[in-house]
């Protein structure tokens, strides 16, 4: 069911429409998405931008073993120190040097609780330039590189602006400029939030008891002009789980206003939504915080029914897959 390649037309995906009011499920197409919007709605989009966060190097040891580094989050303003994942993890230890010949190297400073490493870059050029030179777009591991998905611009939303994500906010990948214009023509305002996707979004859940789960922190930001649009809306239609988490984080911290910081908000069944009225989302991995968020919003039974229907009717799953629109009124 996993979509390995994006469709030729971003907006041509199938869309499963789910009504919480009638507990109904219906087939549709994303090209009709704007027809579900109303005057006074506010479409909330995450404008984070994926950066070339995957690096390949070799350990500075006699074996010269290859090491893959996936950068997660910069830890200082000049971006010389980063939290990252490394592979193979067991062989990359504190004190190691990783050489990215001939552009530079990094030094492994610390070993984290979940296999993360803290590294410090050593290079003649700024880290951002180094990444642009030697980094790769980190496509998800379930997508096999092919000629058809080699265009990395397709793993970027058309409204991406603020660099900082290691994975795309995938519900936003369906939109084209023309679709955004159609949403405005339907009477909807558009507001942007920023949440840089990291481990908090895509890491698998490691324990059975949800009360013990803690997500990793991710950076988010809301501008006052966008907060104003969201405050004035009759209905906030959040595109993607990252937009939902940003809006809900703001509501829990005093309301929609200019703010920035870190969030590790974990939304699961039983959560009372404060700022999200409808949601567009892709189909997610089992045992993920994303699927739990969707289950919290639509209800567990309705979500499972929707997923069973999607499997039976061969919807395309995950990053390049189809989408689901969940709303209160049919």
Backbone bond lengths (Angstrom), bond angles and torsions (degrees), N, CA, C in turn:
res aa  C-N    CA-C-N  psi(-1)  N-CA   C-N-CA  omega(-1)  CA-C   N-CA-C  phi
1 X - - - 1.460 - - 1.536 111.91 -
2 X 1.323 117.53 -9.82 1.467 120.69 -174.70 1.515 110.25 -77.79
3 X 1.340 116.35 123.58 1.458 121.29 177.56 1.526 109.04 -73.41
4 X 1.327 116.54 119.35 1.459 120.73 -178.51 1.523 112.68 -88.39
5 X 1.321 116.48 -19.03 1.469 119.90 -175.96 1.523 109.41 -138.75
6 X 1.330 116.98 149.17 1.466 119.33 175.50 1.527 110.41 -73.91
7 X 1.321 115.98 152.63 1.461 120.37 174.19 1.524 110.00 -68.14
8 X 1.324 116.36 155.82 1.463 120.37 179.16 1.527 110.69 -59.52
9 X 1.323 116.76 -36.52 1.468 122.84 177.97 1.524 108.02 -110.53
10 X 1.326 116.93 119.15 1.467 121.47 -178.18 1.528 112.07 -52.67
11 X 1.326 116.39 -40.22 1.463 120.60 -171.02 1.529 113.44 -89.37
12 X 1.341 117.98 10.70 1.466 121.13 -175.44 1.521 113.26 -92.07
13 X 1.330 117.73 6.12 1.462 120.57 -178.05 1.526 111.53 -66.62
14 X 1.318 115.33 155.04 1.460 120.58 170.67 1.525 108.65 -74.64
15 X 1.321 115.68 153.63 1.465 121.22 179.86 1.522 108.74 -135.16
16 X 1.306 115.45 121.74 1.459 121.43 175.58 1.527 107.40 -89.75
17 X 1.318 116.89 121.51 1.463 121.49 -177.38 1.529 108.33 -99.10
18 X 1.317 115.26 122.43 1.459 122.31 -175.29 1.525 108.67 -117.54
19 X 1.320 116.56 124.86 1.461 121.90 177.84 1.520 109.91 -105.46
20 X 1.316 116.18 120.24 1.461 120.43 175.98 1.526 110.90 -70.73
21 X 1.332 116.72 -30.19 1.464 120.92 -177.50 1.521 111.45 -67.53
22 X 1.338 115.91 -50.15 1.470 120.48 -175.76 1.526 112.64 -97.29
23 X 1.359 116.39 -3.35 1.471 121.07 -177.29 1.525 110.64 56.77
24 X 1.330 116.01 37.51 1.462 121.05 -176.14 1.528 111.07 -109.87
25 X 1.331 114.53 159.23 1.460 123.09 179.66 1.520 107.35 -131.96
26 X 1.332 117.65 133.01 1.460 120.36 -177.89 1.525 110.40 -142.56
27 X 1.331 115.94 143.56 1.464 121.61 176.08 1.517 110.56 -77.84
28 X 1.335 115.16 141.14 1.463 120.43 174.05 1.526 107.43 -155.84
29 X 1.319 115.70 -170.46 1.462 121.56 179.02 1.522 108.99 -127.21
30 X 1.320 116.45 145.83 1.460 119.31 -178.88 1.524 111.79 -63.33
31 X 1.310 118.36 -24.47 1.458 119.91 179.43 1.530 111.38 -62.75
32 X 1.343 117.35 -15.52 1.469 121.83 177.04 1.527 112.37 -97.99
33 X 1.327 117.23 7.25 1.465 120.48 -173.47 1.521 112.85 -55.45
34 X 1.325 117.71 -41.34 1.466 120.30 -176.62 1.527 112.34 -62.29
35 X 1.343 117.22 -23.53 1.469 120.09 -179.75 1.528 111.31 -70.78
36 X 1.325 117.42 -15.05 1.462 120.70 178.28 1.534 112.19 -90.26
37 X 1.326 116.67 -5.05 1.458 120.78 179.76 1.518 110.46 -90.04
38 X 1.325 116.01 154.34 1.455 122.53 -177.87 1.516 109.80 -124.45
39 X 1.307 115.53 158.45 1.464 119.68 173.86 1.519 108.99 -60.48
40 X 1.318 116.31 130.46 1.457 120.62 -177.60 1.506 114.28 98.12
41 X 1.348 116.85 -8.39 1.459 120.05 175.22 1.530 109.92 -71.52
42 X 1.298 115.26 156.39 1.465 121.40 171.49 1.516 107.66 -126.98
43 X 1.326 115.60 118.78 1.454 122.44 177.30 1.531 107.72 -86.07
44 X 1.323 117.29 121.81 1.469 122.05 -175.77 1.524 109.13 -105.92
45 X 1.341 115.90 117.81 1.464 122.79 -175.38 1.521 110.47 -117.65
46 X 1.318 116.56 143.01 1.465 122.19 175.76 1.526 108.79 -92.38
47 X 1.342 116.58 113.57 1.464 120.47 -174.68 1.522 113.38 -95.39
48 X 1.327 117.38 25.10 1.454 119.56 174.58 1.526 110.90 -64.71
49 X 1.316 115.58 156.30 1.468 121.37 -177.61 1.523 109.36 -124.24
50 X 1.329 116.16 131.34 1.463 121.10 178.00 1.528 109.06 -71.67
51 X 1.324 116.70 135.71 1.465 119.68 178.53 1.537 109.63 -115.00
52 X 1.325 118.35 162.95 1.477 120.73 -176.97 1.514 111.25 -72.89
53 X 1.326 115.77 82.33 1.466 122.72 -167.71 1.521 114.22 -92.70
54 X 1.339 118.25 -6.08 1.470 120.28 -178.16 1.531 110.07 -101.52
55 X 1.329 115.56 125.98 1.461 122.19 -178.02 1.523 109.83 -123.41
56 X 1.330 115.91 149.36 1.462 121.61 176.76 1.524 108.76 -121.41
57 X 1.326 115.54 129.90 1.464 120.02 179.82 1.516 110.73 -148.62
58 X 1.327 114.93 -168.43 1.462 121.45 178.08 1.517 109.75 -134.09
59 X 1.332 115.33 143.22 1.456 119.69 176.34 1.525 109.66 -68.23
60 X 1.331 114.51 141.96 1.455 120.07 178.82 1.535 109.10 -83.91
61 X 1.339 113.94 66.57 1.452 121.69 177.94 1.520 107.95 -135.49
62 X 1.319 117.01 168.50 1.471 118.53 -179.52 1.524 113.47 -56.11
63 X 1.363 117.14 -34.17 1.469 117.61 -178.32 1.524 112.23 -74.58
64 X 1.336 117.36 -22.11 1.465 121.15 178.63 1.509 113.48 56.34
65 X 1.330 116.62 34.73 1.466 121.18 -174.02 1.525 111.30 -63.57
66 X 1.320 115.32 144.63 1.458 120.77 178.51 1.528 110.17 -71.17
67 X 1.321 115.55 143.30 1.461 122.73 179.61 1.524 108.57 -134.46
68 X 1.334 116.24 134.11 1.466 121.25 172.65 1.519 108.65 -104.46
69 X 1.321 116.71 132.23 1.460 122.85 -179.28 1.524 108.47 -117.35
70 X 1.325 116.64 126.69 1.461 121.57 174.59 1.520 107.64 -113.29
71 X 1.318 116.46 109.19 1.458 121.47 -179.88 1.521 109.96 -72.17
72 X 1.333 116.44 138.42 1.458 121.13 -178.51 1.525 112.41 -112.99
73 X 1.338 116.44 -49.06 1.465 118.62 -174.31 1.519 110.13 -156.26
74 X 1.334 115.91 131.18 1.463 120.50 174.99 1.521 109.13 -71.28
75 X 1.326 116.53 139.58 1.455 121.65 -175.96 1.524 112.89 -104.45
76 X 1.341 117.29 -7.12 1.468 120.13 176.38 1.525 109.15 -143.00
77 X 1.315 115.90 168.13 1.468 120.54 -171.38 1.526 112.64 -69.89
78 X 1.326 117.94 -29.85 1.469 118.09 179.51 1.526 112.33 -88.33
79 X 1.340 116.80 3.95 1.457 123.82 173.87 1.528 112.92 59.33
80 X 1.326 116.94 32.38 1.461 119.91 175.20 1.527 111.63 -87.96
81 X 1.342 117.53 -22.09 1.458 121.00 178.59 1.529 109.80 -116.23
82 X 1.336 116.25 137.81 1.460 121.73 -173.92 1.524 111.23 -139.41
83 X 1.317 115.49 149.14 1.455 122.60 163.44 1.517 106.47 -88.71
84 X 1.327 117.59 135.98 1.460 119.97 -174.53 1.524 110.39 -151.91
85 X 1.325 115.00 170.14 1.458 122.75 168.45 1.525 107.65 -110.77
86 X 1.326 116.78 148.43 1.460 120.44 178.56 1.523 108.72 -129.35
87 X 1.321 114.90 152.55 1.463 120.78 176.90 1.526 108.53 -141.21
88 X 1.332 119.92 127.65 1.466 126.39 0.06 1.520 111.68 -76.08
89 X 1.332 116.02 132.62 1.453 120.51 -174.85 1.510 113.93 -71.21
90 X 1.335 117.26 -39.23 1.464 120.21 -174.46 1.520 112.39 -64.55
91 X 1.329 116.48 -23.99 1.465 119.48 -176.41 1.524 112.79 -99.63
92 X 1.312 117.15 0.22 1.461 119.99 -179.70 1.517 107.90 -111.37
93 X 1.337 115.38 109.99 1.456 120.31 -170.05 1.527 111.56 -117.63
94 X 1.316 114.02 165.23 1.459 121.36 174.39 1.528 109.45 -54.01
95 X 1.326 116.07 132.09 1.453 121.72 -178.98 1.512 114.12 98.80
96 X 1.337 117.48 -14.90 1.464 120.32 179.07 1.527 111.34 -68.33
97 X 1.328 114.84 151.15 1.457 122.21 167.90 1.524 108.04 -108.82
98 X 1.335 116.37 138.37 1.461 121.85 175.39 1.524 107.36 -116.94
99 X 1.320 116.10 124.09 1.455 121.90 -176.35 1.519 110.72 -97.03
100 X 1.317 116.35 126.58 1.468 122.46 173.39 1.527 107.07 -107.16
101 X 1.307 116.59 70.82 1.463 122.21 -171.53 1.531 110.28 -64.88
102 X 1.373 117.57 137.54 1.464 127.30 -3.36 1.531 112.79 -99.25
103 X 1.327 116.32 15.14 1.472 118.50 -167.62 1.519 114.02 -82.82
104 X 1.323 118.85 -26.42 1.450 118.96 -176.42 1.510 111.03 165.20
105 X 1.321 116.33 -164.76 1.457 121.43 -177.67 1.519 109.43 -155.26
106 X 1.331 115.93 174.86 1.453 120.08 173.00 1.523 108.64 -140.70
107 X 1.315 114.94 157.85 1.457 123.22 -179.33 1.525 107.64 -116.21
108 X 1.336 117.88 130.21 1.456 122.56 179.90 1.523 108.60 -81.47
109 X 1.342 116.19 116.28 1.460 121.46 -174.64 1.518 113.29 -94.31
110 X 1.347 116.67 -42.30 1.466 120.22 -173.11 1.521 110.30 -144.02
111 X 1.318 115.46 159.90 1.458 124.03 176.66 1.518 107.51 -117.39
112 X 1.358 117.90 123.28 1.464 122.20 -175.69 1.515 113.33 -89.14
113 X 1.333 115.37 174.68 1.466 122.14 -176.08 1.521 113.42 -67.01
114 X 1.340 117.91 -32.56 1.455 121.47 -175.36 1.523 111.81 -110.20
115 X 1.328 116.12 28.37 1.457 120.11 178.40 1.515 114.04 89.71
116 X 1.328 117.71 -1.90 1.459 119.07 178.46 1.540 110.18 -69.82
117 X 1.313 115.15 157.25 1.456 121.73 172.67 1.527 108.88 -123.31
118 X 1.317 115.09 153.03 1.461 121.19 168.83 1.517 107.00 -106.48
119 X 1.332 116.98 125.91 1.462 120.86 -178.17 1.525 109.97 -124.14
120 X 1.333 114.87 158.68 1.467 121.40 173.65 1.525 108.54 -125.99
121 X 1.331 115.94 125.78 1.454 121.25 179.25 1.524 111.37 -75.53
122 X 1.316 115.10 146.07 1.449 123.10 170.74 1.519 107.43 -130.78
123 X 1.328 115.44 109.76 1.465 120.00 -177.18 1.520 109.25 -157.61
124 X 1.318 115.94 158.94 1.458 120.47 -179.21 1.524 111.62 -77.16
125 X 1.301 117.23 -20.47 1.465 121.15 -177.84 1.520 109.98 -111.18
126 X 1.336 118.71 161.45 1.471 121.24 177.47 1.526 110.93 -59.35
127 X 1.341 117.40 146.71 1.465 119.90 -178.33 1.521 114.12 -54.08
128 X 1.335 118.01 -37.90 1.469 119.81 -179.68 1.523 111.03 -60.67
129 X 1.324 117.02 -40.19 1.466 120.68 177.76 1.528 110.57 -68.38
130 X 1.333 115.64 -39.23 1.458 119.64 178.30 1.522 110.84 -60.71
131 X 1.339 116.84 -44.02 1.463 120.59 -179.61 1.517 111.47 -64.63
132 X 1.331 116.44 -41.06 1.467 119.40 178.76 1.529 111.17 -63.27
133 X 1.330 115.92 -28.30 1.462 120.29 -177.57 1.526 112.20 -82.68
134 X 1.344 117.65 -42.87 1.462 119.46 -171.95 1.525 114.10 -118.92
135 X 1.328 118.05 -8.91 1.455 120.85 -177.22 1.518 113.09 -79.50
136 X 1.334 115.56 160.51 1.462 122.55 177.12 1.521 109.54 -123.51
137 X 1.334 116.26 149.79 1.464 120.24 173.25 1.526 108.60 -66.28
138 X 1.336 117.50 125.28 1.473 119.95 -174.73 1.520 113.01 -83.32
139 X 1.335 116.91 80.44 1.457 119.68 174.43 1.528 109.27 -60.38
140 X 1.325 118.16 145.90 1.471 120.74 -179.95 1.528 111.42 -57.14
141 X 1.328 117.94 151.24 1.475 120.60 -176.15 1.520 113.99 -65.27
142 X 1.337 117.67 -19.79 1.467 119.35 179.58 1.526 112.46 -84.94
143 X 1.337 117.85 -0.05 1.467 121.81 175.53 1.520 108.18 -105.41
144 X 1.315 116.81 117.91 1.454 121.57 179.39 1.528 109.83 -83.97
145 X 1.331 118.27 128.73 1.464 120.38 -179.16 1.528 111.69 -59.77
146 X 1.312 116.07 128.87 1.463 122.17 176.52 1.515 108.50 -139.54
147 X 1.320 115.92 168.81 1.462 120.03 176.90 1.523 110.58 -61.29
148 X 1.333 116.59 -32.68 1.464 120.81 -176.67 1.525 112.55 -71.20
149 X 1.344 118.33 -28.85 1.464 118.42 179.43 1.528 112.57 -108.94
150 X 1.346 115.76 18.67 1.465 120.62 -178.85 1.526 112.32 -71.08
151 X 1.332 117.36 -21.64 1.463 120.63 178.78 1.521 108.63 -74.44
152 X 1.329 116.66 99.22 1.460 120.94 -174.54 1.521 112.30 -70.84
153 X 1.328 118.53 -13.61 1.463 120.19 175.86 1.529 110.71 -65.16
154 X 1.337 117.65 -21.33 1.454 120.93 178.56 1.524 111.86 -76.67
155 X 1.333 115.95 -15.94 1.458 120.17 174.11 1.528 108.85 -98.51
156 X 1.319 114.46 37.87 1.462 122.82 -179.91 1.532 106.45 -147.44
157 X 1.324 117.80 135.96 1.462 119.16 176.85 1.520 109.64 -72.23
158 X 1.331 116.69 157.07 1.462 119.92 -179.69 1.526 111.28 -71.45
159 X 1.341 117.37 -14.40 1.463 121.08 -179.40 1.531 111.70 -108.43
160 X 1.349 117.96 12.24 1.456 121.16 179.47 1.526 110.21 -59.84
161 X 1.323 116.11 133.79 1.462 119.62 -175.48 1.528 113.44 -136.27
162 X 1.319 118.06 -45.31 1.459 121.42 -172.78 1.526 110.46 -103.60
163 X 1.293 116.10 112.53 1.465 123.61 -174.90 1.529 111.22 -68.11
164 X 1.343 116.63 133.47 1.449 117.90 177.68 1.517 116.08 164.30
165 X 1.342 119.12 -3.27 1.470 121.45 -176.86 1.520 111.86 -98.62
166 X 1.329 115.30 147.32 1.457 120.26 172.90 1.522 111.14 -99.45
167 X 1.323 117.43 -3.17 1.461 122.54 175.50 1.520 107.92 -147.96
168 X 1.315 116.24 148.33 1.462 120.37 -178.25 1.529 110.75 -76.01
169 X 1.353 117.06 147.35 1.473 120.23 168.07 1.520 107.42 -75.68
170 X 1.327 116.61 94.17 1.462 121.39 -158.88 1.527 115.03 -67.60
171 X 1.321 119.03 -27.36 1.466 118.92 177.96 1.525 110.79 -62.91
172 X 1.315 116.47 -27.99 1.463 120.35 179.08 1.516 113.74 -75.07
173 X 1.346 117.77 -14.42 1.462 120.31 -178.04 1.523 112.50 -66.65
174 X 1.335 118.21 -18.57 1.472 120.88 -177.89 1.530 112.59 -74.65
175 X 1.318 117.67 -21.11 1.459 120.67 -172.15 1.526 112.46 -80.23
176 X 1.333 114.66 139.59 1.458 123.17 168.10 1.528 107.65 -112.44
177 X 1.314 116.47 169.50 1.468 119.27 176.26 1.518 110.87 -60.47
178 X 1.346 115.86 -37.45 1.462 119.76 179.31 1.527 111.21 -65.87
179 X 1.339 117.17 -36.92 1.458 120.17 178.97 1.526 110.52 -68.02
180 X 1.319 117.70 -38.56 1.459 120.67 176.54 1.527 110.79 -62.88
181 X 1.338 116.29 -39.67 1.475 120.14 176.34 1.531 110.47 -63.08
182 X 1.333 116.93 -39.37 1.464 120.71 179.03 1.523 110.90 -64.81
183 X 1.325 116.97 -36.30 1.473 120.60 178.11 1.527 110.13 -66.00
184 X 1.327 117.06 -41.27 1.472 120.44 176.93 1.525 110.17 -64.59
185 X 1.345 116.14 -41.14 1.460 119.93 179.98 1.526 111.70 -64.02
186 X 1.327 117.04 -26.08 1.458 121.13 177.88 1.517 112.22 -77.92
187 X 1.341 116.55 -4.75 1.455 120.66 177.21 1.510 114.89 103.91
188 X 1.337 116.99 4.56 1.461 120.75 -177.69 1.522 111.37 -89.03
189 X 1.317 116.08 139.62 1.459 121.69 167.81 1.527 107.96 -82.44
190 X 1.323 116.02 159.07 1.454 120.62 176.06 1.523 108.85 -121.37
191 X 1.321 115.88 127.31 1.466 122.06 177.14 1.526 108.17 -122.85
192 X 1.320 115.12 145.90 1.458 120.78 -179.82 1.529 110.33 -113.45
193 X 1.304 114.91 140.54 1.461 121.99 168.36 1.518 105.86 -123.98
194 X 1.316 116.47 165.93 1.457 121.14 176.15 1.518 108.87 -125.51
195 X 1.325 116.33 123.12 1.460 120.96 167.92 1.521 106.60 -134.81
196 X 1.334 115.86 118.20 1.456 120.29 -179.06 1.526 109.49 -80.33
197 X 1.326 114.91 115.13 1.457 121.09 -174.08 1.522 110.04 -71.29
198 X 1.341 114.91 126.56 1.459 121.41 177.61 1.508 110.11 -140.85
199 X 1.318 116.91 -148.91 1.462 120.75 -177.60 1.517 113.00 -62.12
200 X 1.337 117.76 -30.23 1.452 120.22 -179.36 1.511 112.92 -59.50
201 X 1.345 116.80 -28.34 1.453 121.09 -179.55 1.522 112.17 -89.54
202 X 1.341 117.93 -45.65 1.459 117.65 -168.66 1.521 115.55 -107.09
203 X 1.328 119.27 -5.25 1.464 119.26 -179.48 1.526 110.62 -68.42
204 X 1.331 117.91 139.77 1.465 119.91 177.07 1.526 110.46 -67.91
205 X 1.328 115.96 152.58 1.462 120.82 177.66 1.528 108.48 -77.11
206 X 1.346 116.05 134.25 1.459 120.44 -168.92 1.522 114.13 -104.09
207 X 1.338 118.21 -8.57 1.463 119.66 -178.09 1.521 109.54 -130.48
208 X 1.332 116.00 158.33 1.456 121.22 -178.16 1.525 112.42 -80.16
209 X 1.323 117.58 -35.36 1.468 122.52 -176.65 1.519 109.36 -86.16
210 X 1.346 117.16 113.88 1.461 119.31 -174.27 1.520 112.94 -65.31
211 X 1.333 117.76 -21.28 1.465 119.70 178.52 1.526 111.48 -69.25
212 X 1.335 117.03 -15.44 1.457 121.13 -179.92 1.523 112.70 -96.44
213 X 1.344 117.15 -3.07 1.462 120.33 -175.05 1.530 110.36 -82.54
214 X 1.314 115.68 131.99 1.461 122.30 172.77 1.514 108.24 -127.44
215 X 1.325 117.01 124.15 1.453 120.37 177.48 1.523 109.94 -81.92
216 X 1.326 115.95 155.42 1.454 120.52 173.78 1.530 109.30 -71.32
217 X 1.304 116.54 150.14 1.462 120.65 -179.74 1.528 111.28 -73.94
218 X 1.325 115.02 143.97 1.462 122.25 175.83 1.532 108.68 -132.02
219 X 1.330 115.57 145.59 1.465 120.54 -178.33 1.523 110.46 -77.46
220 X 1.335 116.22 137.92 1.467 120.65 174.96 1.521 110.04 -136.73
221 X 1.317 115.06 161.15 1.470 120.66 -178.79 1.530 109.33 -155.12
222 X 1.326 115.75 141.32 1.466 122.65 175.28 1.514 107.87 -132.61
223 X 1.330 117.03 128.24 1.465 121.90 175.90 1.529 108.99 -84.58
224 X 1.321 116.63 153.50 1.459 120.60 -177.27 1.527 111.83 -62.86
225 X 1.325 118.03 -39.28 1.469 120.03 -179.01 1.529 110.94 -62.32
226 X 1.321 116.84 -38.16 1.464 120.18 178.17 1.531 110.88 -73.56
227 X 1.331 116.86 -38.02 1.465 119.98 176.65 1.522 110.27 -60.97
228 X 1.318 116.90 -38.23 1.473 120.96 179.71 1.527 110.78 -63.27
229 X 1.332 116.72 -42.92 1.464 119.90 177.80 1.527 110.89 -61.76
230 X 1.301 116.19 -41.79 1.472 119.39 -179.87 1.524 111.63 -68.02
231 X 1.332 117.39 -38.70 1.469 120.12 179.26 1.518 111.48 -63.99
232 X 1.328 117.10 -34.60 1.459 121.58 -175.60 1.529 113.34 -81.94
233 X 1.319 117.36 -8.05 1.465 120.69 -172.15 1.521 112.55 -75.17
234 X 1.335 115.64 145.22 1.466 121.59 169.52 1.528 109.85 -69.81
235 X 1.339 114.96 -36.81 1.455 121.09 -175.44 1.533 108.21 -147.60
236 X 1.326 116.43 129.28 1.462 121.09 177.19 1.528 108.45 -98.54
237 X 1.325 115.31 117.80 1.458 122.56 -179.28 1.524 107.09 -104.32
238 X 1.313 116.61 103.47 1.463 121.34 -174.94 1.528 110.28 -87.97
239 X 1.315 115.64 130.44 1.458 121.79 178.54 1.532 108.04 -96.83
240 X 1.325 115.40 104.28 1.448 120.93 177.47 1.518 113.85 93.13
241 X 1.323 114.43 155.08 1.463 120.50 -179.20 1.523 111.94 -66.11
242 X 1.338 117.59 -28.54 1.474 119.16 179.89 1.524 111.10 -69.06
243 X 1.327 117.03 -37.31 1.468 120.08 175.63 1.524 110.18 -65.58
244 X 1.335 116.29 -40.64 1.464 120.46 178.23 1.526 110.13 -60.59
245 X 1.320 117.39 -47.43 1.461 120.52 -177.98 1.523 111.90 -64.71
246 X 1.329 116.99 -34.30 1.462 120.08 178.36 1.524 110.54 -68.26
247 X 1.326 116.78 -47.36 1.465 121.02 179.42 1.523 110.22 -61.98
248 X 1.318 116.90 -45.34 1.466 119.91 -177.86 1.531 111.23 -68.39
249 X 1.311 117.65 -35.47 1.471 120.34 175.47 1.518 110.52 -60.77
250 X 1.340 116.44 -45.56 1.465 120.41 179.42 1.526 111.02 -61.62
251 X 1.321 116.81 -43.47 1.459 120.06 -179.53 1.527 111.22 -62.54
252 X 1.302 117.03 -38.40 1.458 120.93 179.44 1.525 112.27 -71.35
253 X 1.340 116.25 -19.25 1.461 120.63 -178.31 1.526 112.06 -105.87
254 X 1.313 116.30 25.46 1.451 119.12 173.15 1.508 116.30 113.74
255 X 1.322 118.30 -1.71 1.461 119.98 176.55 1.511 112.83 115.91
256 X 1.325 115.21 169.47 1.460 122.15 -177.01 1.524 109.90 -74.80
257 X 1.298 115.71 110.05 1.462 123.50 -178.85 1.522 107.96 -157.37
258 X 1.315 115.97 174.56 1.459 119.90 177.05 1.520 109.19 -61.96
259 X 1.326 116.61 125.34 1.462 120.18 176.79 1.514 109.71 -163.07
260 X 1.315 114.89 162.02 1.456 121.59 173.47 1.522 108.57 -152.33
261 X 1.300 115.85 159.07 1.458 119.26 -179.76 1.510 110.99 159.97
262 X 1.310 115.88 -157.26 1.459 122.81 179.22 1.522 108.88 -112.48
263 X 1.329 116.16 144.53 1.462 120.13 174.94 1.520 110.31 -133.07
264 X 1.315 115.62 140.69 1.464 121.86 170.90 1.523 109.56 -127.28
265 X 1.336 115.43 30.08 1.458 120.77 -177.12 1.527 110.44 -59.63
266 X 1.314 115.84 123.83 1.459 123.21 178.60 1.525 107.92 -109.94
267 X 1.334 115.95 110.56 1.465 121.64 -178.09 1.521 108.50 -100.48
268 X 1.323 115.95 122.35 1.454 121.54 -179.15 1.523 108.54 -140.71
269 X 1.340 118.21 168.03 1.464 120.34 -178.12 1.522 112.14 -50.33
270 X 1.329 114.69 132.04 1.455 121.99 -174.26 1.515 112.16 109.61
271 X 1.348 116.43 -15.96 1.469 120.48 178.65 1.526 109.91 -72.12
272 X 1.330 117.49 139.59 1.463 122.88 176.76 1.521 108.87 -99.29
273 X 1.333 116.88 112.94 1.459 121.36 -177.00 1.527 110.50 -72.51
274 X 1.320 115.19 134.77 1.459 121.96 -175.52 1.527 113.16 -106.67
275 X 1.335 117.63 -26.63 1.456 119.23 -173.10 1.506 115.68 -135.24
276 X 1.325 118.68 -0.08 1.461 122.41 -176.44 1.522 109.43 -108.18
277 X 1.346 116.33 122.68 1.459 120.97 -177.80 1.525 113.26 -105.98
278 X 1.324 117.11 -25.42 1.461 122.38 177.02 1.520 106.76 -154.90
279 X 1.325 115.84 158.42 1.459 119.05 -174.92 1.517 111.23 -145.95
280 X 1.343 115.12 135.81 1.461 122.54 169.22 1.523 107.00 -104.28
281 X 1.314 117.19 130.63 1.462 120.05 -176.65 1.518 109.94 -149.66
282 X 1.327 116.32 155.10 1.459 120.91 173.10 1.529 109.60 -84.07
283 X 1.322 116.67 -177.97 1.457 122.11 176.94 1.525 108.88 -93.88
284 X 1.324 116.61 128.21 1.459 121.66 -164.98 1.523 113.37 -106.82
285 X 1.325 114.07 168.68 1.460 122.28 178.33 1.527 111.27 -67.29
286 X 1.325 116.74 145.60 1.471 119.11 171.28 1.530 110.62 -61.56
287 X 1.316 116.48 155.31 1.466 123.20 176.13 1.530 111.96 56.71
288 X 1.335 116.20 37.42 1.459 120.66 178.98 1.524 109.93 -118.21
289 X 1.331 115.69 154.91 1.461 120.09 176.37 1.522 110.73 -64.88
290 X 1.338 117.35 -25.86 1.471 121.59 179.67 1.525 110.69 -65.86
291 X 1.318 116.23 -45.93 1.464 120.14 179.58 1.523 110.66 -66.41
292 X 1.328 116.92 -33.98 1.466 119.83 177.71 1.522 110.78 -67.81
293 X 1.335 117.44 -36.53 1.467 120.65 177.17 1.528 110.13 -63.69
294 X 1.333 116.34 -46.18 1.468 119.86 178.72 1.523 110.44 -60.71
295 X 1.339 116.82 -41.13 1.459 120.81 178.87 1.524 111.42 -63.86
296 X 1.340 116.05 -34.60 1.467 119.91 177.50 1.517 110.56 -66.51
297 X 1.335 116.72 -37.64 1.467 120.41 -175.97 1.532 112.23 -78.36
298 X 1.321 117.25 -46.45 1.470 121.02 -175.71 1.515 112.32 -90.29
299 X 1.320 117.13 -18.08 1.463 121.20 -171.04 1.513 108.84 97.73
300 X 1.325 116.45 141.38 1.466 120.49 -174.29 1.528 112.00 -61.53
301 X 1.331 117.59 -48.93 1.470 120.11 -175.11 1.526 111.49 -63.52
302 X 1.340 116.75 -43.10 1.465 119.94 -179.63 1.527 110.63 -67.16
303 X 1.320 117.06 -38.49 1.465 120.40 177.96 1.522 111.18 -62.74
304 X 1.330 116.93 -45.45 1.461 120.17 179.59 1.531 111.05 -64.61
305 X 1.330 116.69 -37.41 1.471 119.92 176.70 1.524 110.55 -63.59
306 X 1.331 116.36 -41.83 1.463 120.86 179.36 1.526 110.74 -63.73
307 X 1.318 117.22 -41.19 1.465 120.13 -179.77 1.532 111.15 -69.15
308 X 1.318 117.34 -39.75 1.468 119.10 176.24 1.528 110.40 -61.22
309 X 1.335 115.78 -42.49 1.468 120.05 178.93 1.528 109.80 -62.86
310 X 1.337 116.64 -43.14 1.463 120.44 -178.62 1.531 111.32 -62.59
311 X 1.316 116.55 -39.98 1.468 119.91 178.60 1.533 110.24 -66.84
312 X 1.330 116.46 -46.20 1.467 120.41 -178.54 1.523 112.01 -62.71
313 X 1.333 116.08 -30.65 1.466 120.13 -176.93 1.526 112.82 -104.60
314 X 1.326 115.30 16.67 1.461 122.80 169.48 1.537 113.43 58.31
315 X 1.318 115.50 43.64 1.466 118.94 169.06 1.526 108.60 -67.82
316 X 1.320 115.40 152.80 1.462 121.18 179.64 1.532 108.38 -89.20
317 X 1.333 116.65 135.43 1.461 121.60 -172.18 1.536 112.85 -105.18
318 X 1.315 113.92 158.31 1.463 126.91 168.62 1.536 112.52 72.47
319 X 1.314 117.76 -152.46 1.475 122.48 -162.53 1.521 114.15 -54.27
320 X 1.329 117.61 -48.18 1.465 121.34 -178.35 1.533 111.73 -95.51
321 X 1.309 117.09 14.14 1.451 120.74 -172.87 1.512 114.92 -90.67
322 X 1.323 115.29 -165.03 1.456 123.10 -178.55 1.526 110.12 -81.82
323 X 1.337 115.98 -178.03 1.465 118.93 -173.94 1.525 110.82 -133.27
324 X 1.335 113.84 170.62 1.451 122.09 179.94 1.520 108.08 -134.53
325 X 1.328 117.04 131.61 1.466 121.76 177.72 1.521 107.57 -109.02
326 X 1.320 115.61 120.78 1.464 122.16 -177.33 1.515 108.31 -112.66
327 X 1.324 116.99 123.08 1.448 120.97 -179.76 1.531 109.99 -139.47
328 X 1.320 114.32 164.34 1.463 120.06 -178.42 1.507 111.81 -77.96
329 X 1.341 116.99 -41.66 1.458 121.16 -179.01 1.499 110.66 -105.11
330 X 1.334 118.23 139.57 1.461 122.11 179.60 1.505 110.37 -76.62
